[in-house]
Amino acid sequence: MTRFKTIVRYSSYLLGSRLLSRVLFTVFFIYAASLLGPELFGALSFTLVTVELLSSIGDLGITRYAARELVRHWDDKELLAGEVLFLQGLTSIIISLGGLVVILAYQPQYPKLQMLLLAMAAVLLSAVVNTTEAIFVATHSFFYSALFTFIGRLVYVSIGLIALYQGASVVVVMLGFLIGVVVEATLRLTVVLRRVTTFSFGFSRAQMVGILKAIKPFALTAAANIIFLRANVVILEMLSGDAAVGIYNIAFTLFVPFVWLPMILQRTVFPGLTRIYATDPGKARIHTWQWYRLMALVGIPIAIGVSLLAGPVLSLFPAGYEESIPTLMVLMASIPLMLIASVGFNTLQVIDRESSAAFASTVAAVACVVSGFILIALFNVIGAALAFLMASTVLTGLLFHLVYKHFLKKNALQLFIKPLIAGAAMLAVALLIWNLNTWLAPIAGIVVYVVVIFVIRAVRLTEIKTLIQDQ
């Protein structure tokens, strides 16, 4: 099997798992939103975001660093795995205890207090999830990663739906989330110990210090990325309350699947690109150029198509979520930027420019927080989406500059002119058909987009063939 076919297979595992999980989550969130209302649903959403934020910050970028080092030094996998598990365990304990202190100091009212306490237990278990994820990525065991993540989500959604149907407290729903994390962590650890490696803790203090120094840019990037993605929820909670969080989170829930594509590609392509760069930097440059072209071609029709469907889809949601429609449309405008930025991140980390990636992530996170406070105060929920779009623009621009400066030496901006022309044709056709059939309009637009792409030769089949053969 060629590497390209292997990547497609691995990506299909992750994408399939994420797709199934998102279908489950969408059904669950719609049901929860209709029963709980914006305020209680917002409280649940805020709690889940708290887990996501603290788990990602506590990871310190160790997962990404460990995956790379395990690929490079597989003979030392037991010792590396032990070091990673020790660090992940230590950071998760510190983060969860710190969160517990903050929660007890502020004493939020029931049921948020109980949900946040359960959230800290989930953060503690993230050490096992993150460690095993690094091992799965390094060994290309994406099937296990996808399967166990899906099983954990299935357990959570099943308990949540039953609890809501039976009229149980939203705290029981959050307990279901914790049980799902326990199941996922247990399955992951069992497979790693039985099929991949044991954990050796025979490392020295000097080795640990060396790892801590090495992961600094990874840690900064990981923390900045999660702040960039989810800081707006925290700011919304502070300025507007739980109801605003609930309205924003419905839009963000529909937006997130389209962010998975770059994340999945990064995880599946990263080990192969690392090997290619080590042996042939010239070929790695060709791959980078080709990935930029493909992301530009994919991102624009997705953004236009989903934006056109935002109104019809969200009109099916219960009353109170009307503001989610323009919020989703603004969020979708950042999809091409996010896809393009993913290529920049991957490239900089492959060529050992983690500090440059960390710099770009940090600037984008700061831009998101600063603009978030300003725009949310002015425009409430839609302001959160506008802040995300602004930060996405900053991030993509910086990554373009850094990849050009340190590696590519070619201006990739020219790759996006033709996809933009095709995107304009797609939008024009879709708007013409809109009054005849709302659901048919984006489909017709995508057909026109593909036709225009080939007519103006925005895609080169020879380049795609080269990419397939080389991967």
N, C-alpha and C positions, 0 to 999 in steps of 0.2 A: 504494500500500500504506500503510495507517495505521501510525502509530508503534507502536501496540500489536502489530500483526501483525509489524512489523519486529523488535520486542523478542522476541516469541515465536520468530521464525526464528533470530535471533542466539543466544538462549538454547538453542535446540535444537541448534545447532552445538556449543556448548560442552558441553552436557549429553550429547549423543551421543558426542562425543570422550571425555569423562570416563568415561562408562558403558562404552564399549568398552575403554578403558584399564584400568578397574577390573576388568572381566571377565578381561582378560589377566593383570593383576597378581594377582588372586585365585587363578587357576589356577597361576600361577608360584609364589606364596607358599606355597600348599598343598603343591605338589610340592617346593619348596625346604625347607619345614619338615619334611616327611617324610623327606627324604634327609639333611639337615644336622643335625637335632635342635635343641632349644631353644637350646643354647649357640652353635653356629656360626651358626644363623639369627639369633640375637640380635646377634651381631657384625656381620653383614651389615646388619641393620635399623638398628643404631646408626650405621654408616657412612653410610647413606642419610639418616638424620635429621641427621647432621652437615652434609651438603651442603645440606639444606633450611634448617637454622638459619643457617649462614654466608651462604648466598646471599640469604636474606631480610634478614638484618641488614645485609649489604653493600649491599643495594638502597637503604637509607636512606629508603625511602618515595618515591624519585625517580619510580618508575613511576606511582604514583597522582597525584603532583603534575604530572608531565609530561603525562599524559592530559588533565587538566583544563586546563592552560595551552595545549595544542595545540588543544583545542576553542575556547578563547577567542581565540587569536591564530594562526589557521591561516595567515595570510599570512606569518608569520615561521617557518614550519615547518622550513626548512632550518637556520636558526640554532638554534632550540630543539632540534632533533634532534641537532645537533652538540654542544650543551652537555650534553644528557642522556647521549650516548654517552661523552663525555669523563669525566663524573663517574662513570658506571657502571664504566667501565674502571679509573679510578683507585681506586675503593673496592674493586672485586673483586681488584685486585692487592694492596692493603694487607691485605685480609681473608685471602686465600689465603696470602700470605707469613707473616702472623701465625700462621695455623693450622699452617703448615709448621714454624715455629720451635717451637711447643708440641709437635707430634708428635715432632720430633727430640729435644726435651729429655726427654720421657717415655719414648721408645723402647718402644712397646707391642710385644708378641710377634707373630710371624708367625701367622696371615695378616692380623691387624688392621692392622699397620704398612703393608703394601703397599696394602691397601684404602683406608686414610686418605690415603695419598699420591695415589692416583688420585682420591680425593674432592676434593683441593685443586685438581687440574686442572679438574674439573667446576665448582668454584666460580669459577675464573678465567673460564670461558666464560659464566658467568651474566650477565656484562655485556651481551653481545649479545642474549641471550634477554630480559632485562628491558627493554632499550632498545626492541627491536622490539615487545615486548608493549605498551608505552605508545603506540606509533604505531598499532598495530592497534586498540587500544581507542578511541583518538581518532577513527579513520577508520571505525569500525564494521566493520573487516575481521576479524570473528570467525571466519569460515570458515577463513581462513589460519591464524589462531592455533590453532584446534582441530585442523586437519589436521596441522600440523607438530608439535604436541605429541604427537598420536597416533602419527605416524610415528616420532618419537624413542623413544617408549615401546615401540612394536612392535619396533624394532631391538634395544632392550635386552632385552626379554623373550625374543625369539627366540634371541639369543646366550646368554642365561642358561639357557634350557631345554636348548639343545644342549650347553652346557658341563656342566650337571648330569647329563644323560643319559649323556654320555661319561665321567663320573667326574672331570672337571677340577676344579681347585682353585676355591674360592670367590673367589679373586682374579680369575680369569678372568670370573666373573659380574660383578664390579665393573668390570672392563675393558669389558664389554658396556654397562654403564650409561654410562661415559664416551663410548664410541663413539656411543651414542644421543644424548647431549647435543651432540656434534660435528655429527651429521647435522641435528638440529633447529636449531641455531644457524646453520648454513650455509644451510639452506632459508629461514629467516626473513630473514636479511640479504640474500639474493639478491632476494627478492620486494620488500622495502622499497626497495632501491636501484633496481630496475627499474620498479616500479609506483607508488611513493608519493613518495619524496623522497630527495635526496642529503643528505649531512651537511656543514654549514658550520661550520668551527672559527674563524671570524673574530669571536669574541666577546671582550669586554674583561675585564680582571680585576674591574672593578666589577660587571659583569653576573654573573660567577660568584659573587662575594660575595653579591649580591642573591639568587641562587637558593639558596645555602647557608643564608641566613637564612630564606628562605621555606619550605624543606623541613624545618626542624627539627621541627615538630609531626608531619609525615608520617613522618619518620624514627623518631621516638619511638613513634608508633603501630605502624609496621611491625615494629620490633624487639620491642616489647611483645607484639604479637599472636603472633609466632612463638614467643616464650618461653612465652606462655600456652598455646599449642597443643602444644609439644613439649618443654618443660623437664622434664616427668616422665620422659621416656626417659633423659635425661642423669642425673637423680637416681637412677633405677632402676639405671643402669649403675654409678654410684658406690657405692650402698648394697647392691645385690643381685647385680650381675653380668650377664653376657650372657644367661643362661638366662631371667631375669626379663624382660629386654627383649624376648626372642623371644615369650614368653607374652603380654605386654602388646600387642605390635605386631600379633599376629593379631587381637585384639579391636579395636584402633584401625584396622586395615585395613578391617574391616567397618563401622566407625563413620564413617569419613571421607567416603564418598559422600554421606551425609546432611548433611554440612557444606558440600558443594559448592553446594547449592541457594542459600543466602544469598550465597555468594561469586560465583556466576554471575549472580544477579540484581543484585548491586552493580555488577558490571562492565558489564552490558548496559543497565541503567537509568540509571546515573550520568550519562552525557553528556546524555540527554534531560531528566532532572530538573534538571541544572545550568542548562539553557536556560530551562525553565519557571520556576524560581525567579527568574531574572534579569528575566523579563517580568511574572510574576504570582505573588507570594509567597502570596497567598490560595489559589490553585489548588494550589500546592506543599504547603500544609498539608493540603488535602483528600487529596492523594495519600499523604502520610505516614500519615494516619489509616487510609486504605484498606489500605496495605501492612501496617500493624500487625494489622489484622483478618485479612487473608489468611494471614499468618505464624502467627497463633494457631490458625487453623482447620487448617492443614496440619501444624504441628509435633506436636500432641498425638497424633493417630492413628499417625503414623510412630513416635514413641517407644514407644507401647504395642505396636504390631504387631511391631516388630523385637525388642523385649525378649521377647515371647512366643516368638519363633522362635529366640532365642539358643541355647537348649539343644539343640533338634533339629539346628540347622545346625552348631554347633561340636562336636557329638558325632561328626560325620563326619570331624573332623580326627584326625591321629595321636595316639597316647597321649603324655601329657606336657603337653597344653595344656588340661586340664580347668579350670584356674583362669581361663581366658579367658572362660568362660560368665558368671559373675557380674560380671566386669570389663566385658564388653560391655553387660550390663543397666544397670550404673551409668552408663556413658558415654552410653547412649541417653536417659537421664533429662535430659541437658543439651541435647538437640536442640531442644525448644521454646524454651529460653532462647537458644540460638545463633541461631535464626531471627529471634527478636524483636530480639536485639542487632544483627543485620545492618541492620535498618531504622534503628536509632539511629545506627550508624556512618555510613551513607550520608547521613542527614539532616544530621548535624553537619558533614560535609565539604562537602556541597552549600551550606550556609548560611555557609561560611567560618568555622566554629568548630572548626578542626582541633586547636587547643590543648586544647579540651574533650574531644575524642575521644582525644587522646593521653594526657590525664590519666586517663580511665577505663581505657584499655588498660594503662597503667603500674600502676595500683592492682591490676587483675586479674592482671597478670603477677607482681607481688610476692606477692599472695595465693596464686597457684598454686605459686610456689617455696617459700614459707614452709610452707604446708599440705602440700606435697609431701614435704618433709623429715620432717615430723612423722608424716603418715599412712602414708608408705611404710615408715618405720621400725617402725610399729605393725602394719600390715596387708599389707606387701609389695606385690604387683601390684595388688590391689584398692584399696589405699591411693592408688595413682597415679590411678585412675579417680575416687575420692572427692575427691581434691584438685582434679581438673579440674572436677567438678560444683560444688564450693564456689566456685572461681574464676569459673565461668560465672554463678553466682547473683550474685556481687559485681558482675561486669561489666554484666549486664542491669539490675540495680537502679540503678547509677550512670548508665547511658545513658538510662534512663527519666527520671530526675531532670533530667539535662542537657537532653534534648530538650524536656521540659515547661517548663523554666526559660527557654530561649533561643528557642523557636520555637513549639511546639504549643499551649501554654496550655490543654490539655485532658488530663484524666486517662485515659490509654489502658488502665489496668488493668481498667476495666469491660468491655473487649472480650473478656477471657479467661474471664469467669465462665461464659458459656453453652458455649464449647468444652470447659471442664473438666467441666461436667455431662454433655455428650455423651461425653466421654472415659470418665467413670465408667460410663456405660451400656455402652459398647464393651467395657470390661474385664470387667464382670459377665457379659455374654453370652459372651465368649471363654472365660472360666473355666468356665462351665457346659458348654460344648461340648468343652473341652480333653480330657476323658477319652474322648470318643467319637472325635475325630479331631484330632490335634495341629495338622496343617497347615490344616485347615478353620477352626479356632477364630479366628485373627486375621482371616480373610476375612469370616466372619460378623460379627465385631465391627466391622469397618470399614463394612459395610452398615448395621448398626444406628447407627453414629456418623453417617453421612450422613443417615439418616432423622430422627434426633433433631435434628440441626442445622437441618433445614428445618422440623420441627414447632415448635421453640421459637424459630424465626426468628433464629438466630444469624448468618446471612448475609443480606445485603440485596442482591438482584439489581440494584436501581437503582444502588447504589454501585459494583458491579462494572461495570455498563454505563458509568457515568461514567468510571471508570478506563480502560476500553477506548477510549472515544471521545477522551479527553484525551491518552492516550499517543500 
